[in-house]
Amino acid sequence: MNRNRDSCLPEWCGCGSRPVLRWSATDSNPGRLFVGCPNYNTVGKRWCGLFLWVDKIQKEDAVTCDGKTSSSNDNEE
């Protein structure tokens, strides 16, 4: 999976498609945003397993994708 250098979100999923942003419609996570494979929960299509909760990604924004902490100046121009 290729990742955008400014984000922990992958640019492409394992199926070779761009990930999509969706809202959960389950009783346990109503309206919760997630990013995933466009084939997720699609009848007749296999999906690669890409599934990320957006709020978990936002909480981890102080840590870069490779696990190193970023300084407060990293986001300033």
PDB file of N, CA, C and O in Angstrom:
ATOM      1  N   MET A   1       0.825  -1.178   0.000  1.00  0.00           N
ATOM      2  CA  MET A   1       0.000   0.000   0.000  1.00  0.00           C
ATOM      3  C   MET A   1       0.873   1.245   0.000  1.00  0.00           C
ATOM      4  O   MET A   1       1.780   1.372   0.822  1.00  0.00           O
ATOM      5  N   ASN A   2       0.604   2.153  -0.907  1.00  0.00           N
ATOM      6  CA  ASN A   2       1.304   3.427  -0.919  1.00  0.00           C
ATOM      7  C   ASN A   2       0.584   4.394  -0.004  1.00  0.00           C
ATOM      8  O   ASN A   2      -0.646   4.445   0.024  1.00  0.00           O
ATOM      9  N   ARG A   3       1.365   5.162   0.748  1.00  0.00           N
ATOM     10  CA  ARG A   3       0.771   6.135   1.661  1.00  0.00           C
ATOM     11  C   ARG A   3       1.164   7.539   1.227  1.00  0.00           C
ATOM     12  O   ARG A   3       2.280   7.773   0.763  1.00  0.00           O
ATOM     13  N   ASN A   4       0.235   8.461   1.383  1.00  0.00           N
ATOM     14  CA  ASN A   4       0.486   9.861   1.148  1.00  0.00           C
ATOM     15  C   ASN A   4       1.523  10.315   2.169  1.00  0.00           C
ATOM     16  O   ASN A   4       1.409   9.964   3.344  1.00  0.00           O
ATOM     17  N   ARG A   5       2.513  11.070   1.768  1.00  0.00           N
ATOM     18  CA  ARG A   5       3.588  11.436   2.695  1.00  0.00           C
ATOM     19  C   ARG A   5       3.117  12.358   3.816  1.00  0.00           C
ATOM     20  O   ARG A   5       3.788  12.458   4.843  1.00  0.00           O
ATOM     21  N   ASP A   6       1.982  13.034   3.645  1.00  0.00           N
ATOM     22  CA  ASP A   6       1.454  13.927   4.671  1.00  0.00           C
ATOM     23  C   ASP A   6       0.356  13.282   5.508  1.00  0.00           C
ATOM     24  O   ASP A   6      -0.230  13.941   6.367  1.00  0.00           O
ATOM     25  N   SER A   7       0.074  12.029   5.276  1.00  0.00           N
ATOM     26  CA  SER A   7      -1.046  11.382   5.946  1.00  0.00           C
ATOM     27  C   SER A   7      -0.757   9.914   6.184  1.00  0.00           C
ATOM     28  O   SER A   7       0.045   9.307   5.474  1.00  0.00           O
ATOM     29  N   CYS A   8      -1.411   9.345   7.185  1.00  0.00           N
ATOM     30  CA  CYS A   8      -1.308   7.911   7.433  1.00  0.00           C
ATOM     31  C   CYS A   8      -2.295   7.133   6.583  1.00  0.00           C
ATOM     32  O   CYS A   8      -2.322   5.903   6.636  1.00  0.00           O
ATOM     33  N   LEU A   9      -3.095   7.821   5.812  1.00  0.00           N
ATOM     34  CA  LEU A   9      -4.053   7.146   4.939  1.00  0.00           C
ATOM     35  C   LEU A   9      -3.354   6.648   3.678  1.00  0.00           C
ATOM     36  O   LEU A   9      -2.574   7.379   3.069  1.00  0.00           O
ATOM     37  N   PRO A  10      -3.629   5.422   3.290  1.00  0.00           N
ATOM     38  CA  PRO A  10      -3.038   4.911   2.056  1.00  0.00           C
ATOM     39  C   PRO A  10      -3.670   5.580   0.836  1.00  0.00           C
ATOM     40  O   PRO A  10      -4.861   5.892   0.845  1.00  0.00           O
ATOM     41  N   GLU A  11      -2.876   5.799  -0.210  1.00  0.00           N
ATOM     42  CA  GLU A  11      -3.397   6.366  -1.445  1.00  0.00           C
ATOM     43  C   GLU A  11      -4.154   5.321  -2.250  1.00  0.00           C
ATOM     44  O   GLU A  11      -5.085   5.650  -2.986  1.00  0.00           O
ATOM     45  N   TRP A  12      -3.755   4.066  -2.110  1.00  0.00           N
ATOM     46  CA  TRP A  12      -4.362   2.960  -2.853  1.00  0.00           C
ATOM     47  C   TRP A  12      -4.622   1.810  -1.895  1.00  0.00           C
ATOM     48  O   TRP A  12      -3.848   1.589  -0.964  1.00  0.00           O
ATOM     49  N   CYS A  13      -5.698   1.079  -2.113  1.00  0.00           N
ATOM     50  CA  CYS A  13      -5.954  -0.103  -1.296  1.00  0.00           C
ATOM     51  C   CYS A  13      -5.306  -1.312  -1.967  1.00  0.00           C
ATOM     52  O   CYS A  13      -4.745  -1.191  -3.057  1.00  0.00           O
ATOM     53  N   GLY A  14      -5.379  -2.449  -1.336  1.00  0.00           N
ATOM     54  CA  GLY A  14      -4.778  -3.663  -1.863  1.00  0.00           C
ATOM     55  C   GLY A  14      -5.416  -4.157  -3.147  1.00  0.00           C
ATOM     56  O   GLY A  14      -4.838  -4.988  -3.848  1.00  0.00           O
ATOM     57  N   CYS A  15      -6.598  -3.655  -3.463  1.00  0.00           N
ATOM     58  CA  CYS A  15      -7.290  -4.028  -4.709  1.00  0.00           C
ATOM     59  C   CYS A  15      -6.853  -3.156  -5.880  1.00  0.00           C
ATOM     60  O   CYS A  15      -7.262  -3.385  -7.018  1.00  0.00           O
ATOM     61  N   GLY A  16      -6.012  -2.143  -5.596  1.00  0.00           N
ATOM     62  CA  GLY A  16      -5.566  -1.237  -6.650  1.00  0.00           C
ATOM     63  C   GLY A  16      -6.510  -0.077  -6.890  1.00  0.00           C
ATOM     64  O   GLY A  16      -6.400   0.613  -7.904  1.00  0.00           O
ATOM     65  N   SER A  17      -7.437   0.147  -5.971  1.00  0.00           N
ATOM     66  CA  SER A  17      -8.396   1.245  -6.091  1.00  0.00           C
ATOM     67  C   SER A  17      -8.114   2.303  -5.034  1.00  0.00           C
ATOM     68  O   SER A  17      -7.410   2.048  -4.057  1.00  0.00           O
ATOM     69  N   ARG A  18      -8.666   3.481  -5.238  1.00  0.00           N
ATOM     70  CA  ARG A  18      -8.553   4.541  -4.236  1.00  0.00           C
ATOM     71  C   ARG A  18      -9.502   4.243  -3.079  1.00  0.00           C
ATOM     72  O   ARG A  18     -10.656   3.886  -3.312  1.00  0.00           O
ATOM     73  N   PRO A  19      -9.041   4.382  -1.839  1.00  0.00           N
ATOM     74  CA  PRO A  19      -9.934   4.194  -0.689  1.00  0.00           C
ATOM     75  C   PRO A  19     -11.063   5.226  -0.707  1.00  0.00           C
ATOM     76  O   PRO A  19     -10.916   6.310  -1.273  1.00  0.00           O
ATOM     77  N   VAL A  20     -12.168   4.883  -0.093  1.00  0.00           N
ATOM     78  CA  VAL A  20     -13.328   5.772  -0.041  1.00  0.00           C
ATOM     79  C   VAL A  20     -13.679   6.094   1.407  1.00  0.00           C
ATOM     80  O   VAL A  20     -13.396   5.315   2.317  1.00  0.00           O
ATOM     81  N   LEU A  21     -14.299   7.252   1.602  1.00  0.00           N
ATOM     82  CA  LEU A  21     -14.775   7.682   2.912  1.00  0.00           C
ATOM     83  C   LEU A  21     -16.248   7.319   3.011  1.00  0.00           C
ATOM     84  O   LEU A  21     -17.035   7.637   2.120  1.00  0.00           O
ATOM     85  N   ARG A  22     -16.616   6.651   4.099  1.00  0.00           N
ATOM     86  CA  ARG A  22     -18.005   6.235   4.296  1.00  0.00           C
ATOM     87  C   ARG A  22     -18.423   6.470   5.745  1.00  0.00           C
ATOM     88  O   ARG A  22     -17.588   6.690   6.623  1.00  0.00           O
ATOM     89  N   TRP A  23     -19.734   6.419   5.971  1.00  0.00           N
ATOM     90  CA  TRP A  23     -20.304   6.523   7.300  1.00  0.00           C
ATOM     91  C   TRP A  23     -20.861   5.172   7.703  1.00  0.00           C
ATOM     92  O   TRP A  23     -21.540   4.514   6.914  1.00  0.00           O
ATOM     93  N   SER A  24     -20.579   4.762   8.911  1.00  0.00           N
ATOM     94  CA  SER A  24     -21.095   3.499   9.422  1.00  0.00           C
ATOM     95  C   SER A  24     -22.601   3.610   9.652  1.00  0.00           C
ATOM     96  O   SER A  24     -23.101   4.640  10.101  1.00  0.00           O
ATOM     97  N   ALA A  25     -23.300   2.546   9.339  1.00  0.00           N
ATOM     98  CA  ALA A  25     -24.746   2.496   9.558  1.00  0.00           C
ATOM     99  C   ALA A  25     -25.117   1.414  10.574  1.00  0.00           C
ATOM    100  O   ALA A  25     -26.277   1.014  10.671  1.00  0.00           O
ATOM    101  N   THR A  26     -24.121   0.947  11.330  1.00  0.00           N
ATOM    102  CA  THR A  26     -24.390  -0.100  12.313  1.00  0.00           C
ATOM    103  C   THR A  26     -24.942   0.500  13.603  1.00  0.00           C
ATOM    104  O   THR A  26     -24.753   1.684  13.881  1.00  0.00           O
ATOM    105  N   ASP A  27     -25.618  -0.322  14.376  1.00  0.00           N
ATOM    106  CA  ASP A  27     -26.147   0.134  15.665  1.00  0.00           C
ATOM    107  C   ASP A  27     -25.026   0.475  16.645  1.00  0.00           C
ATOM    108  O   ASP A  27     -25.179   1.368  17.479  1.00  0.00           O
ATOM    109  N   SER A  28     -23.905  -0.230  16.547  1.00  0.00           N
ATOM    110  CA  SER A  28     -22.806  -0.009  17.493  1.00  0.00           C
ATOM    111  C   SER A  28     -21.931   1.195  17.136  1.00  0.00           C
ATOM    112  O   SER A  28     -21.241   1.723  18.007  1.00  0.00           O
ATOM    113  N   ASN A  29     -21.945   1.639  15.879  1.00  0.00           N
ATOM    114  CA  ASN A  29     -21.130   2.784  15.446  1.00  0.00           C
ATOM    115  C   ASN A  29     -21.916   3.689  14.494  1.00  0.00           C
ATOM    116  O   ASN A  29     -21.442   3.955  13.389  1.00  0.00           O
ATOM    117  N   PRO A  30     -23.090   4.165  14.880  1.00  0.00           N
ATOM    118  CA  PRO A  30     -23.903   4.947  13.949  1.00  0.00           C
ATOM    119  C   PRO A  30     -23.241   6.264  13.557  1.00  0.00           C
ATOM    120  O   PRO A  30     -22.838   7.048  14.416  1.00  0.00           O
ATOM    121  N   GLY A  31     -23.134   6.495  12.260  1.00  0.00           N
ATOM    122  CA  GLY A  31     -22.588   7.743  11.751  1.00  0.00           C
ATOM    123  C   GLY A  31     -21.086   7.902  11.875  1.00  0.00           C
ATOM    124  O   GLY A  31     -20.554   8.956  11.529  1.00  0.00           O
ATOM    125  N   ARG A  32     -20.398   6.901  12.350  1.00  0.00           N
ATOM    126  CA  ARG A  32     -18.948   6.987  12.534  1.00  0.00           C
ATOM    127  C   ARG A  32     -18.250   6.873  11.175  1.00  0.00           C
ATOM    128  O   ARG A  32     -18.546   5.973  10.390  1.00  0.00           O
ATOM    129  N   LEU A  33     -17.330   7.789  10.911  1.00  0.00           N
ATOM    130  CA  LEU A  33     -16.624   7.814   9.629  1.00  0.00           C
ATOM    131  C   LEU A  33     -15.521   6.768   9.566  1.00  0.00           C
ATOM    132  O   LEU A  33     -14.817   6.530  10.547  1.00  0.00           O
ATOM    133  N   PHE A  34     -15.381   6.149   8.404  1.00  0.00           N
ATOM    134  CA  PHE A  34     -14.268   5.241   8.169  1.00  0.00           C
ATOM    135  C   PHE A  34     -13.800   5.358   6.729  1.00  0.00           C
ATOM    136  O   PHE A  34     -14.546   5.783   5.848  1.00  0.00           O
ATOM    137  N   VAL A  35     -12.557   4.974   6.509  1.00  0.00           N
ATOM    138  CA  VAL A  35     -11.966   4.934   5.179  1.00  0.00           C
ATOM    139  C   VAL A  35     -11.696   3.474   4.876  1.00  0.00           C
ATOM    140  O   VAL A  35     -11.213   2.731   5.729  1.00  0.00           O
ATOM    141  N   GLY A  36     -12.010   3.070   3.662  1.00  0.00           N
ATOM    142  CA  GLY A  36     -11.786   1.671   3.335  1.00  0.00           C
ATOM    143  C   GLY A  36     -11.779   1.392   1.856  1.00  0.00           C
ATOM    144  O   GLY A  36     -11.947   2.281   1.021  1.00  0.00           O
ATOM    145  N   CYS A  37     -11.581   0.132   1.564  1.00  0.00           N
ATOM    146  CA  CYS A  37     -11.620  -0.368   0.199  1.00  0.00           C
ATOM    147  C   CYS A  37     -13.013  -0.096  -0.381  1.00  0.00           C
ATOM    148  O   CYS A  37     -14.009  -0.301   0.312  1.00  0.00           O
ATOM    149  N   PRO A  38     -13.103   0.358  -1.632  1.00  0.00           N
ATOM    150  CA  PRO A  38     -14.422   0.606  -2.217  1.00  0.00           C
ATOM    151  C   PRO A  38     -15.259  -0.663  -2.365  1.00  0.00           C
ATOM    152  O   PRO A  38     -16.475  -0.581  -2.540  1.00  0.00           O
ATOM    153  N   ASN A  39     -14.625  -1.832  -2.298  1.00  0.00           N
ATOM    154  CA  ASN A  39     -15.356  -3.096  -2.404  1.00  0.00           C
ATOM    155  C   ASN A  39     -15.879  -3.596  -1.063  1.00  0.00           C
ATOM    156  O   ASN A  39     -16.553  -4.625  -1.015  1.00  0.00           O
ATOM    157  N   TYR A  40     -15.584  -2.890   0.028  1.00  0.00           N
ATOM    158  CA  TYR A  40     -16.045  -3.303   1.356  1.00  0.00           C
ATOM    159  C   TYR A  40     -17.568  -3.359   1.397  1.00  0.00           C
ATOM    160  O   TYR A  40     -18.246  -2.424   0.970  1.00  0.00           O
ATOM    161  N   ASN A  41     -18.090  -4.454   1.912  1.00  0.00           N
ATOM    162  CA  ASN A  41     -19.531  -4.636   2.088  1.00  0.00           C
ATOM    163  C   ASN A  41     -20.303  -4.531   0.772  1.00  0.00           C
ATOM    164  O   ASN A  41     -21.441  -4.062   0.753  1.00  0.00           O
ATOM    165  N   THR A  42     -19.681  -4.966  -0.326  1.00  0.00           N
ATOM    166  CA  THR A  42     -20.306  -4.944  -1.640  1.00  0.00           C
ATOM    167  C   THR A  42     -20.580  -6.374  -2.076  1.00  0.00           C
ATOM    168  O   THR A  42     -19.669  -7.201  -2.107  1.00  0.00           O
ATOM    169  N   VAL A  43     -21.799  -6.660  -2.404  1.00  0.00           N
ATOM    170  CA  VAL A  43     -22.198  -8.011  -2.796  1.00  0.00           C
ATOM    171  C   VAL A  43     -21.487  -8.416  -4.085  1.00  0.00           C
ATOM    172  O   VAL A  43     -21.490  -7.680  -5.071  1.00  0.00           O
ATOM    173  N   GLY A  44     -20.882  -9.592  -4.057  1.00  0.00           N
ATOM    174  CA  GLY A  44     -20.254 -10.148  -5.247  1.00  0.00           C
ATOM    175  C   GLY A  44     -18.837  -9.682  -5.517  1.00  0.00           C
ATOM    176  O   GLY A  44     -18.227 -10.120  -6.492  1.00  0.00           O
ATOM    177  N   LYS A  45     -18.294  -8.806  -4.680  1.00  0.00           N
ATOM    178  CA  LYS A  45     -16.925  -8.327  -4.882  1.00  0.00           C
ATOM    179  C   LYS A  45     -16.084  -8.680  -3.672  1.00  0.00           C
ATOM    180  O   LYS A  45     -16.556  -8.625  -2.537  1.00  0.00           O
ATOM    181  N   ARG A  46     -14.843  -9.039  -3.920  1.00  0.00           N
ATOM    182  CA  ARG A  46     -13.910  -9.320  -2.830  1.00  0.00           C
ATOM    183  C   ARG A  46     -13.236  -8.016  -2.434  1.00  0.00           C
ATOM    184  O   ARG A  46     -12.990  -7.147  -3.271  1.00  0.00           O
ATOM    185  N   TRP A  47     -12.944  -7.897  -1.161  1.00  0.00           N
ATOM    186  CA  TRP A  47     -12.262  -6.683  -0.705  1.00  0.00           C
ATOM    187  C   TRP A  47     -10.931  -7.043  -0.073  1.00  0.00           C
ATOM    188  O   TRP A  47     -10.752  -8.159   0.414  1.00  0.00           O
ATOM    189  N   CYS A  48     -10.004  -6.111  -0.079  1.00  0.00           N
ATOM    190  CA  CYS A  48      -8.628  -6.358   0.357  1.00  0.00           C
ATOM    191  C   CYS A  48      -8.456  -6.297   1.875  1.00  0.00           C
ATOM    192  O   CYS A  48      -7.419  -6.720   2.388  1.00  0.00           O
ATOM    193  N   GLY A  49      -9.429  -5.790   2.591  1.00  0.00           N
ATOM    194  CA  GLY A  49      -9.328  -5.703   4.044  1.00  0.00           C
ATOM    195  C   GLY A  49      -8.995  -4.316   4.566  1.00  0.00           C
ATOM    196  O   GLY A  49      -8.920  -4.118   5.779  1.00  0.00           O
ATOM    197  N   LEU A  50      -8.793  -3.353   3.676  1.00  0.00           N
ATOM    198  CA  LEU A  50      -8.493  -1.997   4.136  1.00  0.00           C
ATOM    199  C   LEU A  50      -9.718  -1.409   4.835  1.00  0.00           C
ATOM    200  O   LEU A  50     -10.788  -1.288   4.239  1.00  0.00           O
ATOM    201  N   PHE A  51      -9.545  -1.047   6.104  1.00  0.00           N
ATOM    202  CA  PHE A  51     -10.618  -0.463   6.908  1.00  0.00           C
ATOM    203  C   PHE A  51      -9.964   0.312   8.043  1.00  0.00           C
ATOM    204  O   PHE A  51      -9.267  -0.272   8.873  1.00  0.00           O
ATOM    205  N   LEU A  52     -10.183   1.621   8.086  1.00  0.00           N
ATOM    206  CA  LEU A  52      -9.603   2.475   9.128  1.00  0.00           C
ATOM    207  C   LEU A  52     -10.666   3.435   9.654  1.00  0.00           C
ATOM    208  O   LEU A  52     -11.322   4.127   8.876  1.00  0.00           O
ATOM    209  N   TRP A  53     -10.836   3.476  10.978  1.00  0.00           N
ATOM    210  CA  TRP A  53     -11.731   4.462  11.575  1.00  0.00           C
ATOM    211  C   TRP A  53     -11.052   5.826  11.499  1.00  0.00           C
ATOM    212  O   TRP A  53      -9.893   5.958  11.893  1.00  0.00           O
ATOM    213  N   VAL A  54     -11.748   6.829  11.004  1.00  0.00           N
ATOM    214  CA  VAL A  54     -11.185   8.170  10.850  1.00  0.00           C
ATOM    215  C   VAL A  54     -10.836   8.779  12.203  1.00  0.00           C
ATOM    216  O   VAL A  54      -9.790   9.416  12.328  1.00  0.00           O
ATOM    217  N   ASP A  55     -11.678   8.603  13.218  1.00  0.00           N
ATOM    218  CA  ASP A  55     -11.391   9.213  14.520  1.00  0.00           C
ATOM    219  C   ASP A  55     -10.147   8.622  15.171  1.00  0.00           C
ATOM    220  O   ASP A  55      -9.464   9.320  15.921  1.00  0.00           O
ATOM    221  N   LYS A  56      -9.837   7.369  14.910  1.00  0.00           N
ATOM    222  CA  LYS A  56      -8.608   6.775  15.454  1.00  0.00           C
ATOM    223  C   LYS A  56      -7.383   7.368  14.767  1.00  0.00           C
ATOM    224  O   LYS A  56      -6.351   7.575  15.406  1.00  0.00           O
ATOM    225  N   ILE A  57      -7.492   7.639  13.476  1.00  0.00           N
ATOM    226  CA  ILE A  57      -6.386   8.250  12.738  1.00  0.00           C
ATOM    227  C   ILE A  57      -6.143   9.654  13.276  1.00  0.00           C
ATOM    228  O   ILE A  57      -4.993  10.051  13.463  1.00  0.00           O
ATOM    229  N   GLN A  58      -7.208  10.410  13.526  1.00  0.00           N
ATOM    230  CA  GLN A  58      -7.082  11.774  14.027  1.00  0.00           C
ATOM    231  C   GLN A  58      -6.452  11.809  15.410  1.00  0.00           C
ATOM    232  O   GLN A  58      -5.680  12.721  15.704  1.00  0.00           O
ATOM    233  N   LYS A  59      -6.761  10.840  16.269  1.00  0.00           N
ATOM    234  CA  LYS A  59      -6.186  10.795  17.614  1.00  0.00           C
ATOM    235  C   LYS A  59      -4.698  10.494  17.579  1.00  0.00           C
ATOM    236  O   LYS A  59      -3.961  10.871  18.490  1.00  0.00           O
ATOM    237  N   GLU A  60      -4.259   9.823  16.540  1.00  0.00           N
ATOM    238  CA  GLU A  60      -2.861   9.430  16.437  1.00  0.00           C
ATOM    239  C   GLU A  60      -2.055  10.403  15.582  1.00  0.00           C
ATOM    240  O   GLU A  60      -0.957  10.062  15.142  1.00  0.00           O
ATOM    241  N   ASP A  61      -2.580  11.618  15.333  1.00  0.00           N
ATOM    242  CA  ASP A  61      -1.894  12.542  14.443  1.00  0.00           C
ATOM    243  C   ASP A  61      -0.593  13.093  15.008  1.00  0.00           C
ATOM    244  O   ASP A  61       0.175  13.706  14.266  1.00  0.00           O
ATOM    245  N   ALA A  62      -0.321  12.901  16.279  1.00  0.00           N
ATOM    246  CA  ALA A  62       0.954  13.335  16.854  1.00  0.00           C
ATOM    247  C   ALA A  62       2.073  12.343  16.543  1.00  0.00           C
ATOM    248  O   ALA A  62       3.248  12.640  16.762  1.00  0.00           O
ATOM    249  N   VAL A  63       1.716  11.187  16.042  1.00  0.00           N
ATOM    250  CA  VAL A  63       2.702  10.166  15.681  1.00  0.00           C
ATOM    251  C   VAL A  63       2.642   9.968  14.182  1.00  0.00           C
ATOM    252  O   VAL A  63       1.560   9.803  13.618  1.00  0.00           O
ATOM    253  N   THR A  64       3.784   9.982  13.537  1.00  0.00           N
ATOM    254  CA  THR A  64       3.808   9.782  12.096  1.00  0.00           C
ATOM    255  C   THR A  64       3.533   8.331  11.767  1.00  0.00           C
ATOM    256  O   THR A  64       3.516   7.482  12.659  1.00  0.00           O
ATOM    257  N   CYS A  65       3.319   8.041  10.510  1.00  0.00           N
ATOM    258  CA  CYS A  65       2.954   6.694  10.077  1.00  0.00           C
ATOM    259  C   CYS A  65       4.013   5.656  10.398  1.00  0.00           C
ATOM    260  O   CYS A  65       3.691   4.479  10.559  1.00  0.00           O
ATOM    261  N   ASP A  66       5.264   6.065  10.495  1.00  0.00           N
ATOM    262  CA  ASP A  66       6.319   5.093  10.778  1.00  0.00           C
ATOM    263  C   ASP A  66       6.556   4.930  12.278  1.00  0.00           C
ATOM    264  O   ASP A  66       7.497   4.248  12.686  1.00  0.00           O
ATOM    265  N   GLY A  67       5.703   5.557  13.108  1.00  0.00           N
ATOM    266  CA  GLY A  67       5.787   5.374  14.549  1.00  0.00           C
ATOM    267  C   GLY A  67       6.642   6.391  15.272  1.00  0.00           C
ATOM    268  O   GLY A  67       6.713   6.363  16.500  1.00  0.00           O
ATOM    269  N   LYS A  68       7.294   7.291  14.550  1.00  0.00           N
ATOM    270  CA  LYS A  68       8.121   8.322  15.181  1.00  0.00           C
ATOM    271  C   LYS A  68       7.251   9.512  15.547  1.00  0.00           C
ATOM    272  O   LYS A  68       6.337   9.872  14.804  1.00  0.00           O
ATOM    273  N   THR A  69       7.533  10.120  16.688  1.00  0.00           N
ATOM    274  CA  THR A  69       6.761  11.296  17.078  1.00  0.00           C
ATOM    275  C   THR A  69       7.210  12.483  16.251  1.00  0.00           C
ATOM    276  O   THR A  69       8.379  12.607  15.885  1.00  0.00           O
ATOM    277  N   SER A  70       6.247  13.358  15.963  1.00  0.00           N
ATOM    278  CA  SER A  70       6.571  14.544  15.187  1.00  0.00           C
ATOM    279  C   SER A  70       6.618  15.740  16.120  1.00  0.00           C
ATOM    280  O   SER A  70       5.939  15.760  17.146  1.00  0.00           O
ATOM    281  N   SER A  71       7.417  16.735  15.767  1.00  0.00           N
ATOM    282  CA  SER A  71       7.503  17.938  16.592  1.00  0.00           C
ATOM    283  C   SER A  71       6.351  18.863  16.250  1.00  0.00           C
ATOM    284  O   SER A  71       5.710  18.697  15.212  1.00  0.00           O
ATOM    285  N   SER A  72       6.079  19.832  17.104  1.00  0.00           N
ATOM    286  CA  SER A  72       4.976  20.758  16.867  1.00  0.00           C
ATOM    287  C   SER A  72       5.243  21.650  15.667  1.00  0.00           C
ATOM    288  O   SER A  72       4.301  22.241  15.137  1.00  0.00           O
ATOM    289  N   ASN A  73       6.483  21.772  15.215  1.00  0.00           N
ATOM    290  CA  ASN A  73       6.823  22.610  14.076  1.00  0.00           C
ATOM    291  C   ASN A  73       6.603  21.913  12.744  1.00  0.00           C
ATOM    292  O   ASN A  73       6.652  22.567  11.702  1.00  0.00           O
ATOM    293  N   ASP A  74       6.362  20.616  12.745  1.00  0.00           N
ATOM    294  CA  ASP A  74       6.224  19.871  11.499  1.00  0.00           C
ATOM    295  C   ASP A  74       5.058  20.345  10.644  1.00  0.00           C
ATOM    296  O   ASP A  74       5.104  20.210   9.421  1.00  0.00           O
ATOM    297  N   ASN A  75       4.018  20.896  11.251  1.00  0.00           N
ATOM    298  CA  ASN A  75       2.844  21.310  10.501  1.00  0.00           C
ATOM    299  C   ASN A  75       2.852  22.791  10.167  1.00  0.00           C
ATOM    300  O   ASN A  75       1.929  23.278   9.513  1.00  0.00           O
ATOM    301  N   GLU A  76       3.861  23.508  10.597  1.00  0.00           N
ATOM    302  CA  GLU A  76       3.934  24.937  10.332  1.00  0.00           C
ATOM    303  C   GLU A  76       4.755  25.189   9.089  1.00  0.00           C
ATOM    304  O   GLU A  76       5.693  24.453   8.781  1.00  0.00           O
ATOM    305  N   GLU A  77       4.384  26.255   8.370  1.00  0.00           N
ATOM    306  CA  GLU A  77       5.130  26.599   7.160  1.00  0.00           C
ATOM    307  C   GLU A  77       6.172  27.644   7.445  1.00  0.00           C
ATOM    308  O   GLU A  77       6.898  28.055   6.539  1.00  0.00           O
TER     309      GLU A  77
END
